[in-house]
């Protein structure tokens, strides 16, 4: 069954808006630029969302919702390589389908002064997904998770740019799995059970 047209339009709006917010920051992104990016008039865009702030919050919430879906899926697994691999598979699938959300998620790192506190809830979810202790600020495991997620984000953006998600997906997962310090017996399968919204 296909998703209703309105939901597809909203997803496109949020992903494109997230990309613009990530590139230019919240303050420097205009409603006009947002509307043009999705092929709508300002009035048409405001029909979907009442303000730029509402679009920004909806994009952030979409990222949080995706993280919650990943957490719900991996929570049944004990901490370790199997859970890490599953988390990487799911997060890679999200990143390959929602490049704008990935860009926005990186914004606190690339421009910490612009809405730096907006993703605190996602930080907590990432701690839970990878079974990290939030109080531990300097462990090797934390550094490895940050490295793996950074690689995932950059590589998934490049895969989207190259238009070759299928070839890049197993490589992204394998590289990120290596970054977490796990030995792999081969690369991840090219197919995976993706999350359903």
N, C-alpha and C positions, 0 to 999 in steps of 0.2 A: 504494500500500500504506500502510495506517495504521500509526502507530507503536504499539508495544506499550503497553498501558494503564499499566504500571508506569513507563515512561519519561515518559509524559504527566503522571502524578501527581508524579513527581520534579521535572519542569520547573516545574509549578505551585507546588510547595513551595518550590523555590529562588527563583523570582521573587517570590513573596509574602514569603519570609523576607528577601530582599535589600531589599525595600521597607521592611520593619520595621526592619532593621538600619540602613538609611539614615535613617529618621525618628527613631529613638530611641537609636541607638548600640548597640554590641555588648553592653555591660554592662547596659544598661537594657532589653534585649529578653529576655523570659522564654520558656522552653519552652512554657509555657501559652499565652502570646500567639501564639507561632508556630503552635502546634497549632490554636488557635481560628481563626486567619487562613486556614487551609487546610481547616477543617472536620474535623479529626481530634482524637482524644484524645491526651494526652501519650504514652501507650503506643503508639498508632498511629503517631505521628510518629517515636518512637524505633525503631519497626520499620523505618522507611526510613533513618534516620540515627542513629548511636549517641549523639550529643551535640549540644548547641548549637554547640560549636566545629566539629564535623564539618559541620553545616549551613552555617555561615559560610564555612568553607574551600571547600565544594562550590560555594557561590554565587560566590565569588571565582574559582574555577577555571573555572566556566561562562563568566564574563566573559572570562577569559584565552583560553579555547578559541574563543569567538566572534571575538576579536581575531586569533587565529592564522589562522582561516578567511579573514578579510578580507585579512590580509597575504598568504596563499597565493594568493588571487585577483588582487590588484593587483601582486604582485611581478613578473609578466611584463611589466608596463607601465613605460616610462621615466618618471622624475619629470616632472611637468607637469600641465596641465589635464585630460587624459584620465584619468590615474591618480587625480587628486584627485576628479574627478566620480565615478568608479567607487567609490572608497573611501567617499565621502559617500553614494552610493546604498546600498551594502551596510551601512554603519553605521546609516543611517536605518532600513533594514528591521529590523535587530536591535533598535534602540531602540523601534520601533513595536510589535514583538512581545514584547519583554522589558522593560517599563517599570521593573520592580523592579531589574533589573541596572543600568539607567541611573542610577537613584536611588543605588544603592550606589557606582557609579563616581564620583559627585559627592561622596560623603561626605568624602573627604580635603580637599576644597575648603571644604565647609560646616562641617566639624567636624574640623580637622586633628589634634586630640589623640587621637582615637579610632581606633586601628588605622591611623594615617597611613601606615605603611610597607607596608601590605598590598597596594597596587596598583603597587608599583614595577615589576614585570614587565610590567604593562599599559602603563605609561609608555614603556617601551622599545619595545613593539610599536607604539604610536602613532607614535613617532619613525620606525620602519621603514616603517609604512604610508604616512606622508606624506613619506618621504625627508628627514627632518630630521637634522641633525648633533646627537647628544646632548650634545656639549660646548658647543654654541652656546646660551647661556641668554638672549640678549637680542635676537635678530634679529626683524625685522618678520615674517618668515615664521612663526616660532614663535608670536608674538603672534596672528597671523592664524589659525593652526591652533587655538590655544586658544580664540579667539573663535568660530570655526566650530563646534568641538565643543561649546562651551557653549550656543550657539544651538540646535544639533541636539538636545542633551539636553533643554533647556527646552521647545522646540517639540514634540518627540516626546511628552513627558509631557503637554503640553496637548492634543495630538491624541488621546492615549489617554483623557484626562479628558473630552473633548468627544465621544468615540466616533466620530470621523470621520477615520480614518487615510488613507483613499483620497484625499480632497480635500487634506489637509494634506501628504501625502508629497512631491508635486512642488514645493510651495512651500518646504518645509523644505530640500530639496536645493538649490533655486535660491538661497535666502537664504544658506545655508552656502557655496555656490560663490562667491557675491559676496563673502562675508567673507574668502575666501582670495585675493581680488584678481583673479579671472578675469572677463573679460567674457563674458557669455553671450548666445547668439543667440536663446534662448527658454528655456522651462522644461523641466526634465527630463521624460521620458515618465512617465506614471503607472504603467507596468509596468516591471519590471526583473528581470533574472535574479537571483533571491534565492539566498542560500547554502543549501546542504543540509547538515544536521547528519550 
